[in-house]
């Protein structure tokens, strides 16, 4: 007689395929450009990028860096989907993940577009190029940091682990975002930007959009009750 088996909606086959794709991309970067890890680590840990790193080490046309940027979007979207699904805020399935992926990609791309648009305004750069590169580096590093968290959320040693795994992931996100804001202040002051402009940028284009996005998600995404 057939027996009913529990279904783990956080560990479908397509998530396994996504994680395997991520592992394959990391292996490819390690094979093609192993120096990329050193550049990312130094760029993330330093308070300022420096002219040498901006001019010679960080190349936004580098295919390995572009691949890692795409990977980070996928990982961030996967983690967001896992947290929402864990709390019953979305239904399970690849289609729901695709919706979350579109939102995450739009938010991250929007930040880059806004910074690039500000660089085109007349006047001095004020550190916008350096901060634009900083945002991209932080996005990549955040995706790399969340990859093991997302993998454990999907395939934990014990299901109970998920209760603290999603909290650990959110703590990582908060820490990275706060550090990025500290870097924004350091970059602005280092390039002679008045403090009022730095504060205005952080409030208008960083803190306020993040708060509105969180409130929008809470209001827009209905709670899904699973039987």
VENBELLIN-V533220 format. One record per helix or strand of 2 or more residues. SS is the DSSP state (helix for helix, strand for strand). FROM is the first residue (numbers start at 0). TO is the last residue. Records with the same first field share a line. If there is no record, write none. Layout:
# VENBELLIN-V533220
SS = FROM-TO  FROM-TO
This chain:
# VENBELLIN-V533220
helix = 12-31  34-44  50-56  62-85  93-118  127-153  158-189  194-219
